Amino acid sequence: MGYSKCILLTILSVSTALAQVPQRFTAQNPCSSKGTCQDCIQTPSCAWCYDPEFKGTARCFQPSFPLTVKEEQCKEEYIHNPDNIMSVISNVKLTRTHSKANEGGFHWGTGFEGSTNQSSKTEYHGSSTYAYTEGGGHGGGIVQVGPQRINLKLRARQSYSVYMSYTQAEDYPVDMYYLMDLSRSMLDDKEKLSLLGDQLAYTMQQVTSNFTLGFGSFVDKVVMPYVSTLPENLRHPCSDCAAPYGYKHAMTLSQNTYQFSRMVKAANVSGNLDGPEGGFDAIMQAVVCRNHIGWREKARRLLVFSTDASFHYAGDGKLGGIIKPNDGRCHLSRDGYYSESSYQDYPSIEQINLAVKQNSINVIFAVTAASIRVYELLTKHIEGASVAKLEKDSSNIVELIKEQYKQISSSVEMKHNASSAVSIRFFSKCLNATGASVNTNKCGNIKVGDLIDFRVEIEVLKCPKERKDRFQTIQIYPVGINESLIVDLEMLCECDCEKPGDKYYQENAPACHYQGTYKCGICECNPEAFGRRCECSAATKLTKTTGCFAQNNTSGVECSARGTCICGKCECETRSPPERIYGDYCECDNFSCERHMGELCSGETHGTCDCGTCRCKPGWAGPNCACQDSTASCYPPDVIGGEICSGHGTCVCGECQCENTKESRYSGKFCEKCPTCPDRCLEFKDCVQCQMYHTGPLKDDCSANCTNVPVPIGVDTVKASEENNEYLCRYTDEDHCQFSYVYYYDTERKLHIKAQEQRTCPPEIYVLGIVFGVIAAIVLIGMAILLLWKLLTTIHDRREFAKFEKERMMAKWDTGENPIYKQATSTFKNPTYAGKG
């Protein structure tokens, strides 16, 4: 029973797979191996022939490479080669007031950029032109993306280009909802915002006259451990604080700026216990509660999120005993409070991102410096989000919003929601009309009236298994704009002739011996039958399948995996000539033999390939027939009665393979070299001297003694090359000059010598010059010593004399007076003089 099941499974696999034999050029042709129509058309550049009387070898073929044999060609009326078709459903004119780039935009053409053999078609329904209007669009509405909807039928693995444009309309409506953290730490921010409400509105009205403003606030979930649940703290969590709440919608989007300032001023701050706030709850409700907030259908939507703290996200609710996941729906009560705040967990980052994408909202995180880092990381995971630094008292909020809006509105970024089965890439010149298109989905520095063209390259990577998944609606949209190009994509993955009801679909068909279904020209056999036309019955001919297995086949693969078993006999695959697969079990071929220099069996002159083995022609041998079948080149030259490889090796493929023994190691072209083996340097020495330098013992009769030695070739420098098997010789002659030369044998075993052109001789020594030089040097050195002694003596004498003169001038006794001598003093008196006069 087990053996029968195994055989039956083998039959089932054969019955549907190999209904045809691959055509020529198998290695280059990706079509020939496709056995069904749907597999064929899912391969680029392939077409299927469903002719019931088709006589060729492969129904799946390349139309760009038709078969040369006319009888094997498919009739044109039976070729199924579906085109890529695009139909423009809606193409309302764009709203523009200025035209600054690419006036006229793209003109709709085929848009096909796949294989050159594949045609494409473009049809138009609805608006048949792609143009622009001054002022309003169709019906008075503003249109910034065109076209709006197309229908596309596309084959797998073939890229198709769709062209779309974006322009920033003048005075485009703007909705801005201000979502503010009203925990206790934001008190000064609230007061500042209430004073700046009019200024904020005035600033935004300079951008667009159609501007609305709304307001909401948040604190956190009213459960422990986020807020204190003591009765008194639930009424007044802090001084001058209102009761805590999760999120409160205070003001619907409106142009009444006075009401905005009043609502902000009237809002009361509250308090909570932990650092992070419940901002994610507030963002989710502000985004999905479109009717409550008042988001308009055609407007740029801005959600300004202002806080000085981080945020709670999915999973944090478990700390308060909240295990119910956030459902992402609107839960606002009549008075504007989030009714599920204490019953549902915080939303996840992915939920926030999905809600923002679905509602085309740009989130601006206006946060203080202490929290800006965490929000910078958050913006990377939320489409269209940005972050800016908010002063501690929100005094810069007006300039912050103005600058962020400028950055958002001055750029366009294209996104899509295609599944993984579809690849979409964007190419654009942006504002560089003369440049080349680059692979980008984002353009910047856009002003009102500028036109940005995108080439959208769409490719079906693979056909989904489920038929319903082959019909997809893809939205291609600019981030933050509630407009898009909708692509109704139909993947061309199957053939009509494979569907019931078609002319070429027939169950239990006579062409299949009433044992299978006829589809697109081939038979899909029932489980109990097999063969090209289901001509083999599993009930009566199970044993015949054994004829497709070789006796030494241990892998269990029939026909060596290179043929089809038809009722117990192998039909081998056909290859492009001269390649051929043959044998009772398709085990042989003439192209898998060993190659040499890229040629099979070294080329036709050396051998041929037969059943995977090279059959060499006379004179050649080896696994690839690259070896000469002769040992003549292995005998050393100029050796009479010499042995093959000098008796120290074997001749393999015309070359010596030397032996290595414990006693010695042989090398060289003829295994003639070894550490103790003599060379022929000494034999050629005297002849090289006389022939090259005209020196040596044979210089007087060189020609008579050196008849067997070729005249050396002169070179500047002598070097021995091991590849050429050259021997280097060095000697010193009777003149004490050194010379060197090499000798070697060419392919014809002829001796050649290359010698150094000039000998290297020592320089001549002039003895008399050396003697006179030494004497002169001694005399000069002596005179130099005498002059030096005389100079030193003179300097010493002058120093002594100067010292003597200085001491003499300083001696005091040299003035002529004795410093210890005192002159006598005499006193005279007149006795007659009494002092009278």
C-alpha positions in Angstrom: 0.0 0.0 0.0 2.8 2.4 0.9 4.6 1.7 -2.4 1.4 2.4 -4.4 0.9 5.7 -2.7 4.5 6.7 -3.5 4.0 5.9 -7.1 0.7 7.7 -7.2 2.2 10.9 -5.8 4.9 10.8 -8.5 2.3 10.4 -11.2 0.3 13.4 -9.8 3.4 15.6 -9.8 4.2 14.6 -13.4 0.7 15.1 -14.8 0.6 18.8 -14.2 4.2 20.0 -14.4 5.8 18.9 -17.6 3.2 19.0 -20.3 5.6 20.2 -22.8 9.3 20.0 -23.7 11.4 23.2 -23.3 12.2 25.0 -26.6 15.6 26.1 -27.8 17.8 28.6 -26.1 16.8 27.3 -22.7 19.6 28.9 -20.9 18.8 32.4 -22.3 15.0 32.0 -22.6 13.0 32.3 -19.3 9.8 31.3 -21.0 10.5 27.8 -22.2 10.3 26.2 -18.7 6.8 27.6 -17.9 4.2 24.8 -18.2 0.9 26.6 -17.8 -0.6 29.8 -19.2 -0.7 31.7 -15.9 2.9 30.9 -15.1 3.8 32.0 -18.6 2.2 35.5 -18.5 3.5 36.1 -15.0 7.0 36.0 -16.6 8.1 39.3 -18.3 8.3 39.2 -22.1 6.6 35.8 -22.4 3.5 34.9 -24.4 1.4 31.7 -24.5 0.2 29.7 -27.5 -3.2 28.0 -27.0 -3.5 26.6 -30.5 -5.0 23.1 -30.3 -3.0 22.0 -33.3 0.3 23.6 -32.1 3.3 21.5 -33.3 6.1 23.3 -31.6 8.1 22.2 -28.6 7.1 25.0 -26.1 3.9 26.9 -25.9 5.4 29.6 -23.7 7.8 31.7 -25.9 9.3 35.1 -26.4 7.5 37.0 -29.2 10.7 39.2 -29.6 12.6 36.0 -30.6 10.4 34.1 -33.0 11.4 30.5 -34.0 13.1 30.1 -37.3 11.2 26.9 -38.1 7.9 28.1 -39.5 6.0 24.9 -38.6 6.9 25.4 -34.9 5.6 29.0 -34.8 2.3 29.8 -33.2 -0.5 31.4 -35.2 -1.1 35.0 -34.3 -4.8 34.5 -33.5 -3.9 31.9 -30.8 -1.3 34.0 -29.0 -2.2 35.3 -25.5 0.1 38.2 -24.6 -2.0 40.6 -22.4 -1.2 44.3 -22.5 -0.8 46.7 -19.6 -3.9 49.0 -19.8 -4.5 52.2 -18.0 -7.8 54.0 -18.0 -8.2 57.6 -16.7 -11.4 57.7 -14.7 -11.2 61.1 -13.1 -8.9 64.0 -14.0 -10.4 67.2 -12.7 -8.2 70.3 -13.5 -5.8 71.5 -10.9 -6.4 74.8 -9.1 -3.6 77.2 -10.0 -3.2 81.0 -10.0 0.4 81.0 -11.2 2.5 78.8 -13.4 6.2 78.7 -12.6 7.4 75.3 -13.5 6.7 72.7 -16.2 3.7 74.5 -17.7 1.4 72.1 -19.2 2.5 69.2 -17.0 2.8 65.6 -18.3 0.7 64.4 -21.3 -0.8 61.0 -20.9 0.9 58.4 -23.0 1.5 54.7 -22.7 3.5 55.2 -19.5 5.1 51.8 -20.0 8.8 51.3 -19.2 9.1 47.6 -19.0 10.4 45.2 -21.6 10.6 46.5 -25.1 8.5 43.7 -26.6 5.6 44.4 -24.4 2.9 46.9 -25.5 0.7 49.0 -23.3 -2.5 50.9 -23.8 -4.0 54.0 -22.2 -7.7 54.7 -22.3 -9.6 57.8 -21.1 -12.9 58.0 -19.3 -14.3 61.1 -17.7 -12.0 64.1 -18.1 -9.9 63.4 -21.2 -7.3 66.1 -20.8 -4.8 66.9 -18.1 -4.9 70.6 -17.8 -5.1 73.4 -15.2 -7.6 76.2 -14.5 -7.2 79.7 -13.1 -8.9 80.1 -9.8 -11.3 77.4 -8.7 -11.4 73.8 -9.8 -14.2 71.7 -11.0 -17.4 72.7 -9.3 -15.7 75.6 -7.5 -13.6 73.2 -5.2 -9.9 73.4 -4.7 -7.9 70.6 -6.4 -4.2 70.1 -5.7 -3.6 66.6 -7.0 -4.2 65.3 -10.5 -5.4 63.0 -11.8 -7.7 61.8 -9.1 -8.5 58.2 -10.1 -7.2 55.7 -12.7 -7.8 52.1 -13.6 -4.7 50.0 -14.2 -4.4 46.4 -15.5 -0.8 45.3 -15.0 1.2 42.1 -15.6 3.5 40.8 -13.0 7.2 41.8 -12.8 6.8 44.6 -15.4 7.1 48.2 -14.3 4.6 50.8 -15.5 4.9 54.5 -15.1 2.0 56.7 -14.1 2.4 60.5 -14.1 0.8 62.7 -11.5 1.2 66.4 -10.4 0.8 68.4 -7.3 0.4 72.2 -6.9 0.0 74.3 -3.8 -3.2 76.3 -4.3 -3.5 79.9 -3.2 -5.6 80.6 -0.1 -6.0 76.9 0.7 -8.1 76.4 3.9 -6.3 75.7 7.1 -7.8 74.0 10.2 -5.7 74.3 13.4 -6.6 72.6 16.6 -4.6 73.6 19.7 -4.3 70.7 22.1 -2.8 71.9 25.4 -1.4 70.2 28.5 -3.2 71.9 31.4 -1.4 70.3 34.3 -0.2 72.6 37.1 3.2 73.3 35.5 1.5 74.8 32.4 -0.3 77.6 34.2 1.9 80.4 32.9 1.6 78.9 29.3 -2.2 79.1 29.5 -2.2 82.7 30.5 0.3 83.6 27.7 -1.8 81.7 25.1 -5.0 83.5 26.0 -3.2 86.8 25.4 -1.7 85.6 22.1 -4.9 84.2 20.7 -5.7 87.2 18.5 -2.1 87.5 17.3 -2.1 83.8 16.4 -5.2 84.2 14.3 -3.9 87.3 12.7 -0.6 85.6 11.8 -2.4 82.6 10.2 -4.8 84.8 8.3 -1.8 86.3 6.5 -1.2 82.8 5.1 -4.8 82.1 4.2 -8.0 84.0 4.7 -9.9 80.7 5.2 -8.5 79.8 8.7 -10.3 78.1 11.6 -9.1 77.6 15.1 -10.1 75.2 17.9 -9.0 74.3 21.4 -8.8 71.3 23.7 -6.9 70.3 26.8 -5.8 67.2 28.7 -4.3 66.1 32.0 -4.3 62.3 32.6 -6.5 59.3 33.5 -8.4 59.8 36.8 -7.1 56.6 38.4 -4.2 55.8 40.6 -1.2 56.1 40.2 -1.7 58.9 37.7 -3.8 61.2 40.0 -4.6 61.1 43.6 -8.0 59.5 44.2 -8.6 60.9 47.6 -12.0 62.7 47.6 -10.5 66.0 48.5 -7.8 65.7 45.9 -10.3 64.7 43.2 -12.1 68.0 43.8 -8.9 70.1 44.3 -5.7 68.3 43.4 -3.7 71.5 44.1 -4.4 75.1 45.0 -6.4 77.0 42.4 -6.8 73.7 40.5 -9.9 72.2 38.9 -10.8 68.5 39.2 -8.6 66.3 37.1 -9.8 64.9 33.7 -8.4 62.9 30.8 -9.2 65.0 27.8 -11.7 67.8 27.2 -12.8 69.3 23.8 -13.4 73.0 24.6 -13.9 74.7 21.2 -14.9 73.4 17.8 -12.9 74.8 14.9 -14.1 78.3 14.2 -13.0 81.7 12.8 -14.1 83.3 16.1 -10.7 84.2 17.6 -12.3 86.1 20.5 -14.0 82.9 21.5 -10.6 81.0 21.3 -9.0 83.5 23.7 -12.0 83.3 26.0 -12.0 79.5 26.1 -8.3 79.3 26.8 -8.6 81.8 29.6 -11.6 80.1 31.1 -9.9 76.7 31.1 -8.7 75.6 34.5 -5.4 73.8 35.2 -5.4 70.6 37.2 -2.9 68.3 38.7 -1.6 64.8 38.6 1.0 62.7 40.4 3.5 61.2 37.8 5.6 63.0 35.2 4.2 61.7 31.9 0.8 63.0 30.8 -2.1 61.4 29.0 -1.5 63.3 25.7 -2.0 60.2 23.5 -5.6 59.8 24.6 -6.2 63.5 23.7 -4.4 63.1 20.3 -6.5 60.0 19.4 -9.8 61.7 20.2 -8.9 65.0 18.5 -8.0 63.1 15.4 -10.9 60.6 15.1 -13.7 62.8 16.4 -13.9 64.7 13.1 -17.5 65.9 13.5 -16.9 67.1 17.1 -13.7 68.9 16.3 -15.0 70.3 13.0 -12.3 69.1 10.6 -13.2 70.2 7.1 -13.0 67.8 4.2 -10.8 70.0 1.9 -8.3 71.8 4.3 -4.8 71.4 5.6 -5.3 70.1 9.1 -2.8 71.0 11.8 -2.9 69.6 15.3 -0.6 71.6 17.7 0.3 69.6 20.7 1.7 71.7 23.5 3.3 70.2 26.7 6.3 70.3 29.0 6.3 66.6 29.8 6.6 63.1 28.2 3.7 60.8 27.4 2.0 57.5 28.4 1.5 54.9 25.7 0.0 51.5 25.3 0.7 49.2 28.2 1.0 51.9 30.8 -2.7 51.6 31.6 -2.0 48.3 33.4 -0.5 50.3 36.3 -4.0 51.6 37.0 -5.7 48.3 36.4 -6.8 49.2 32.9 -6.3 46.2 30.6 -8.8 47.0 27.8 -6.9 48.0 24.6 -7.6 51.4 23.0 -10.1 50.8 20.2 -9.1 54.0 18.2 -12.7 55.3 18.1 -14.4 58.5 19.1 -15.7 58.6 22.7 -16.6 62.2 23.5 -19.6 63.0 25.7 -22.0 65.8 25.1 -20.0 68.2 27.3 -16.8 67.3 25.4 -15.1 64.9 27.9 -13.3 61.7 26.8 -15.8 59.2 28.4 -13.5 56.1 28.1 -10.5 57.7 29.7 -10.6 55.4 32.8 -11.7 52.3 31.0 -9.4 52.0 27.9 -5.6 51.8 27.8 -3.5 54.5 26.1 -3.2 54.1 22.4 0.0 52.8 20.9 2.4 54.9 18.7 1.3 52.8 15.7 -2.4 53.5 16.4 -1.6 57.2 16.5 0.3 57.0 13.3 -2.5 55.1 11.6 -5.2 57.6 12.7 -3.1 60.5 11.6 -2.5 58.9 8.2 -6.2 58.1 7.7 -7.3 61.6 8.6 -4.5 63.5 6.8 -3.4 65.5 9.8 0.0 67.2 10.5 0.9 67.0 14.1 3.2 69.7 15.5 4.7 68.9 18.9 5.5 72.2 20.6 7.4 71.0 23.7 9.9 72.5 26.1 13.7 71.8 26.0 13.5 69.2 28.8 11.3 66.9 26.7 12.2 67.7 23.1 14.5 64.7 22.7 11.8 62.1 23.3 9.4 63.9 20.9 12.1 64.1 18.2 12.3 60.3 18.4 8.5 60.1 18.3 8.1 62.1 15.1 10.1 59.5 13.3 7.3 57.0 13.8 4.3 59.4 13.0 3.8 60.4 9.4 3.8 64.1 8.8 4.8 65.0 12.4 7.3 67.7 13.4 8.7 69.0 16.6 9.7 72.5 17.8 11.1 74.0 21.0 8.6 75.8 23.1 9.6 78.5 25.6 8.7 77.8 29.3 5.9 80.3 29.2 4.8 79.6 25.5 5.7 83.2 24.6 7.1 82.0 21.2 4.0 79.9 20.3 2.9 82.3 17.5 6.3 82.3 15.7 6.7 78.6 16.4 3.4 77.7 14.6 4.1 80.1 11.8 7.6 78.6 11.2 6.3 75.0 11.4 3.4 75.7 9.0 5.9 77.3 6.6 8.0 74.2 6.7 5.0 71.9 6.2 3.4 73.8 3.4 6.7 74.5 1.5 7.3 70.7 0.9 5.4 67.8 -0.5 6.0 64.2 0.4 4.3 61.4 -1.5 3.2 58.2 0.2 1.1 55.1 -0.7 -0.7 52.3 1.0 0.1 49.5 -1.5 0.6 45.9 -0.2 3.9 44.1 -0.2 2.9 42.4 -3.5 3.2 45.8 -5.3 6.3 48.0 -5.5 5.9 51.8 -5.9 8.8 54.2 -6.5 8.7 57.9 -7.1 10.8 60.0 -9.5 10.8 63.8 -9.9 12.8 66.8 -11.0 11.1 68.8 -8.3 11.6 72.5 -9.2 14.7 71.8 -11.4 12.9 71.8 -14.8 16.2 71.3 -16.8 17.7 68.6 -14.5 17.3 64.9 -14.5 14.6 63.0 -12.6 15.8 61.5 -9.3 14.4 58.7 -7.2 12.6 60.8 -4.5 9.2 61.1 -3.1 9.8 64.5 -1.5 10.3 68.0 -2.8 11.0 71.2 -0.9 11.0 75.0 -1.3 7.6 75.0 -2.9 5.6 78.2 -3.2 2.0 78.9 -4.1 1.5 78.2 -7.8 4.5 75.9 -8.3 3.8 72.7 -10.1 5.6 69.5 -9.0 5.4 66.5 -11.4 6.0 62.9 -10.2 6.6 59.8 -12.2 5.2 56.9 -10.2 6.7 53.5 -11.2 4.3 50.7 -10.3 5.4 47.1 -10.4 3.5 43.9 -9.4 6.3 41.9 -7.7 4.3 38.7 -7.4 0.8 37.4 -7.9 -1.1 36.7 -4.7 -2.4 33.2 -4.3 -5.9 34.3 -3.5 -7.8 35.6 -6.5 -9.5 38.4 -4.5 -6.1 39.8 -3.5 -5.3 40.4 -7.2 -7.7 43.4 -7.2 -6.4 46.3 -5.0 -7.3 49.9 -4.5 -4.1 51.9 -3.9 -4.0 55.4 -2.6 -1.1 57.7 -3.6 -1.3 60.9 -1.6 0.8 63.9 -0.4 1.3 63.7 3.4 -1.1 66.0 5.3 -3.4 66.7 2.3 -6.8 65.1 2.1 -6.4 64.5 -1.7 -4.9 61.6 -3.5 -4.6 59.6 -6.7 -6.6 56.4 -6.4 -5.3 53.5 -8.5 -7.8 50.6 -9.1 -5.2 47.9 -9.8 -6.1 44.6 -11.5 -3.2 42.1 -11.6 -3.1 40.1 -14.9 -2.1 36.8 -13.3 -4.3 34.2 -15.1 -5.6 33.4 -18.6 -9.3 33.3 -19.7 -8.7 29.9 -21.3 -8.0 28.5 -17.9 -11.5 29.5 -16.6 -14.7 27.4 -16.9 -16.9 28.6 -19.7 -14.1 29.6 -22.1 -14.0 28.1 -25.5 -10.6 26.5 -24.8 -11.6 25.1 -21.4 -13.1 21.6 -21.5 -13.4 19.0 -18.7 -12.9 15.3 -19.6 -11.9 16.4 -23.1 -11.4 13.9 -25.9 -8.0 15.5 -26.5 -7.0 14.4 -23.0 -8.3 10.8 -23.6 -11.3 11.7 -21.4 -8.9 11.6 -18.4 -8.2 15.3 -17.9 -9.2 18.9 -18.4 -8.2 20.7 -21.5 -6.9 24.2 -20.7 -5.2 26.7 -23.1 -4.0 23.9 -25.4 -2.6 21.5 -22.8 -4.1 18.7 -20.6 -4.4 18.8 -16.9 -4.7 15.1 -16.1 -7.0 13.5 -13.5 -5.2 11.8 -10.5 -5.5 8.4 -12.1 -3.9 9.4 -15.4 -0.7 11.0 -16.6 1.2 11.8 -19.8 1.2 14.6 -22.3 -2.4 13.8 -23.4 -3.3 11.8 -20.2 -2.7 8.7 -22.3 -1.2 6.7 -19.5 -3.5 5.2 -16.8 -2.2 4.9 -13.3 -4.5 1.9 -12.7 -3.0 -0.3 -15.4 0.5 1.1 -16.1 1.9 1.9 -12.7 4.8 -0.5 -13.3 5.9 1.3 -16.5 7.2 4.2 -14.5 10.0 2.1 -13.2 11.5 2.2 -16.8 12.4 5.8 -16.1 14.7 5.1 -13.3 18.3 3.8 -13.8 19.4 0.8 -11.9 22.1 2.7 -10.1 19.8 5.7 -9.4 19.7 6.2 -5.6 18.2 9.7 -5.6 14.7 8.6 -6.7 14.6 11.2 -9.6 13.2 9.9 -12.8 14.9 10.6 -16.2 17.8 12.1 -14.2 15.7 15.2 -13.7 16.4 16.1 -17.4 13.4 14.6 -19.1 9.8 13.5 -18.9 8.6 10.0 -18.2 5.9 9.2 -20.7 4.4 5.8 -20.0 7.6 4.3 -18.7 10.0 5.9 -21.3 12.1 9.0 -20.9 11.7 11.8 -23.4 14.8 14.0 -22.9 14.9 17.7 -22.9 16.0 19.4 -26.1 18.8 22.0 -26.0 20.1 24.5 -28.4 22.5 22.9 -30.9 25.1 21.6 -30.6 24.1 20.8 -27.0 22.3 17.5 -26.6 20.9 15.3 -23.8 20.5 11.6 -24.5 20.5 8.2 -23.0 17.8 5.7 -21.9 17.5 7.7 -18.7 18.6 11.1 -20.0 21.8 10.5 -18.1 24.2 11.6 -20.8 25.0 14.9 -22.4 27.7 16.5 -24.6 28.3 19.7 -22.7 29.2 19.0 -19.1 32.8 17.8 -19.7 35.8 19.5 -18.2 36.9 22.6 -19.9 40.4 24.1 -20.6 40.8 27.9 -21.3 37.0 28.1 -21.6 36.8 25.4 -24.3 35.1 22.1 -23.9 37.7 19.3 -23.9 40.3 22.0 -25.0 38.4 22.5 -28.4 37.4 20.2 -31.2 41.0 19.7 -32.4 41.9 18.0 -29.0 38.8 16.0 -28.1 35.0 15.7 -27.9 32.6 15.4 -25.0 30.6 12.1 -24.7 28.3 11.4 -21.8 30.2 13.8 -19.5 33.7 12.5 -20.4 36.3 13.9 -22.8 37.3 11.5 -25.6 40.7 12.7 -26.6 42.0 12.6 -30.2 45.5 11.0 -31.0 48.4 13.0 -29.6 46.4 14.4 -26.7 45.5 13.1 -23.2 44.3 14.2 -19.8 40.8 14.8 -18.3 40.3 17.8 -20.6 42.5 16.7 -23.5 44.9 19.6 -22.9 48.0 17.4 -22.5 50.3 16.3 -25.3 50.6 12.6 -25.5 54.4 12.7 -25.9 57.4 12.7 -23.6 59.9 14.3 -26.0 59.8 17.6 -24.1 60.7 16.0 -20.8 64.3 14.9 -21.9 67.1 17.4 -20.9 68.8 19.0 -23.9 72.4 18.4 -24.9 72.5 15.2 -22.9 73.3 12.2 -25.0 71.4 9.1 -23.8 69.6 11.2 -21.1 66.7 9.9 -19.1 63.2 11.4 -18.9 63.3 14.3 -16.4 66.9 13.5 -15.7 65.9 10.3 -14.0 64.4 12.3 -11.1 60.8 12.7 -12.0 57.9 11.7 -14.2 56.6 13.3 -17.4 53.0 14.4 -17.0 51.2 16.3 -19.8 54.6 17.1 -21.4 56.1 18.6 -18.2 58.3 17.1 -15.6 57.0 16.5 -12.1 60.1 16.2 -9.9 60.4 13.8 -7.1 61.4 14.7 -3.5 63.4 12.3 -1.5 65.0 12.3 1.9 68.5 12.5 0.3 67.7 15.4 -2.0 65.0 17.7 -3.5 65.0 18.1 -7.2 63.7 21.0 -9.2 64.0 22.7 -12.6 62.4 22.2 -15.9 64.0 18.8 -16.4 64.5 18.0 -12.6 68.2 18.7 -13.1 68.6 21.0 -10.1 69.3 20.0 -6.5 71.4 21.5 -3.7 74.3 19.1 -4.5 73.9 18.8 -8.3 76.6 20.4 -10.5 75.7 23.0 -13.1 77.4 23.9 -16.4 78.7 27.3 -15.4 82.3 26.3 -15.3 81.9 24.6 -18.7 80.9 27.9 -20.4 83.1 30.3 -18.4 86.2 30.4 -20.7 84.1 30.8 -23.8 82.0 33.6 -22.3 85.2 35.4 -21.4 86.8 35.2 -24.8 83.6 35.8 -26.8 82.3 38.7 -24.6 85.3 40.4 -23.1 88.2 39.0 -25.2 90.0 37.9 -22.1 90.8 34.5 -20.4 92.8 31.5 -21.5 91.0 31.1 -24.8 91.2 34.7 -26.1 93.8 33.9 -28.7 91.9 31.0 -30.3 88.3 31.6 -29.2 86.4 30.6 -32.4 88.1 27.2 -32.7 87.5 26.2 -29.0 83.9 27.5 -28.6 82.1 26.1 -31.6 79.5 24.4 -29.4 78.8 27.5 -27.2 76.5 30.2 -28.7 77.7 33.8 -28.7 76.3 35.5 -25.5 73.7 38.2 -25.8 74.8 41.4 -24.0 72.6 42.9 -21.4 73.0 45.7 -18.8 72.0 43.6 -15.8 72.0 39.9 -15.5 69.1 38.3 -13.6 68.0 34.7 -13.5 64.4 33.9 -14.1 63.1 30.7 -12.4 60.1 30.6 -14.8 62.5 30.3 -17.8 64.6 27.8 -15.9 67.7 30.1 -16.1 71.0 29.4 -14.3 73.1 32.3 -12.9 76.9 32.1 -13.0 79.3 34.6 -11.4 83.2 34.7 -11.7 86.3 36.9 -11.1 88.9 36.9 -13.9 92.7 37.5 -13.7 92.2 41.2 -13.8 90.2 41.0 -10.6 87.1 42.0 -12.6 83.7 40.4 -11.9 81.4 39.2 -14.6 78.1 37.2 -14.6 76.0 35.4 -17.1 72.9 33.1 -17.3 72.3 30.1 -19.6 68.9 28.5 -20.4 67.1 26.4 -23.0 64.2 27.5 -25.1 61.1 25.5 -26.1 63.1 23.8 -28.8 65.7 22.8 -26.3 68.3 25.1 -27.8 71.0 26.7 -25.5 71.1 30.4 -25.0 73.5 32.6 -23.0 72.9 36.2 -21.7 76.1 37.9 -20.3 76.8 41.2 -18.7 78.1 43.7 -21.4 80.8 45.3 -19.2 82.8 43.7 -16.5 82.8 45.2 -13.0 86.5 46.1 -12.4 88.0 47.7 -9.3 89.3 51.3 -9.9 93.1 52.0 -10.5 95.2 53.2 -7.5 97.7 56.2 -8.1 100.4 55.5 -5.4 102.6 58.6 -6.2 99.6 60.9 -5.8 98.7 59.3 -2.5 102.3 59.8 -1.2 102.4 63.5 -2.2 99.0 64.0 -0.9 99.9 62.6 2.6 103.1 64.8 2.7 101.2 67.9 1.7 98.5 67.1 4.3 101.2 66.7 7.1 102.8 70.1 6.1 99.5 71.9 6.0 98.4 70.4 9.4 101.8 71.5 10.9 101.5 75.0 9.6 97.9 75.2 10.8 99.1 74.1 14.3 101.8 76.8 14.4 99.4 79.5 13.3 97.0 78.4 15.9 99.7 78.5 18.6 100.8 81.9 17.6 97.2 83.2 17.6 96.6 81.8 21.1 99.9 83.3 22.5 99.1 86.7 21.1 95.6 86.7 22.6 97.0 85.7 26.0 99.7 88.5 26.0 97.1 91.1 25.1 94.8 90.0 27.9 97.7 90.2 30.4 98.7 93.7 29.3 95.1 95.0 29.5 94.8 93.6 33.0 98.0 95.4 34.1 96.9 98.7 32.7 93.6 98.5 34.5 95.3 97.8 37.9 97.7 100.7 37.4 95.0 103.1 36.7 93.1 102.1 39.8 96.1 102.5 42.3 95.6 105.7 44.6 99.3 106.3 45.5 100.0 107.2 41.9 98.6 110.8 42.5 101.9 112.1 44.1 100.5 112.6 47.6 100.8 110.5 50.7 97.3 109.9 51.9 98.5 109.5 55.6 100.7 112.7 55.5 99.4 115.8 57.3 101.0 119.2 56.9 102.1 121.2 60.0 99.9 124.1 61.2 101.7 127.4 62.5 99.9 130.2 64.5 101.4 133.8 64.8 100.3 136.5 67.3 101.4 140.2 67.4 101.8 141.3 71.0 101.5 144.9 70.2 98.3 144.5 68.5 95.4 144.7 70.8 92.7 144.5 68.4 92.3 148.1 68.0 92.3 149.7 64.7 
